[in-house]
Amino acid sequence: MSNPNPYYLQAAKRVFQIEAEAIANLSNQLDDDFSYAVDAILQTKGRVVICGMGKSGLIGKKIMATFASTGTPCFFMHPGEAFHGDLGMVAPDDVFLALSNSGETEEVIRLLPFLKDNGNILISMTGRAHSTLATNADFHLNIDVPQEACPHQLAPTSSTTATLAMGDALAVALMEARNFQPHQFARFHPGGSLGRKLLTRVKHEMSKNVPMVQRDAPMKEVIHTISMGRLGLCVVENGVGIITDGDLRRHMEQDAAGLMSKTAEQIMSPAPKTISAEARLSEAEELMNELKITALIVVDQQQVVGVIQIYDLK
């Protein structure tokens, strides 16, 4: 394999710099229309309809997905399909968010008469403040960029990145205005890791076969119970104590010869940490991380009903 071409790295770094400058420039272009746009979306009784053609449409779909997962009801509408019947899905209460870097995209512009007649609030994102789309919008969000990262200034690069960033800014402002919380996010992502931890209860993931011994159990029985339980621990008499593999190792290092003559009560860690069977997995994870332990005894009405381990949360 030949030596790596340093030009490729230089090209990549140049793209990062150009696009980073484009995003930073958005801050200087923000005006009151951004706040008005957020308020319009918050106050609407309808949904946000996001519309764009080509690359703008692809970015629009991502903005739509972000809105939908963070508490803003919305859907994407292709401008071509809109002009051939899909406009019937647009209710007067809906807010229409139109994306076009030039502000002159024909398929989007010809929707303007319908939107005006239908009474929709129109928010535009364009790179030209004096374009047809911008001047016909109720609120305009300026996504103008100094230059595209494309060396020929042809392929949308910086401009699509700026559009995406402006969409993220809208989504985050809406989240903060609504005080949108992680458990609400999880409701829209029940299949993901976060959704599982925030929606699933400890009782659904805990090990129900609890290795348990009495206080006076001899060490031979303790070791056998830990081995058979396959959890690396055993619970002493309905939760008065816990014995882990680590406890056994520490006692062996201190008094290997005398260990086998001891009882469960003599080597157990008393008052082990517990959690309710009705608690969420996220609470169990937070507690274990805070206490730097790997297992919790699960209780229900003061009875031990299971064991939840950090490994069960992955």
Secondary structure, DSSP 4 states (H G I P E B T S, - for coil): -PPP-HHHHHHHHHHHHHHHHHHHHHHHH--HHHHHHHHHHHH-SS-EEEEE-THHHHHHHHHHHHHHHTT--EEEE-HHHHTTTGGGG--TTPEEEEE-SSS--HHHHTTHHHHHHHT-EEEEEES-TTSHHHHHSSEEEE---S--SSTTS-S-SHHHHHHHHHHHHHHHHHHHHHT--HHHHHHT-TTSHHHHHHHSBHHHHSB-S--EE-TT-BHHHHHHHHHHHTSSEEEETTTTEEEEHHHHHHHHHHHHHHHTT-BHHHHPEES--EEETTSBHHHHHHHHHHHT-SEEEEEETTEEEEEEEGGGG-
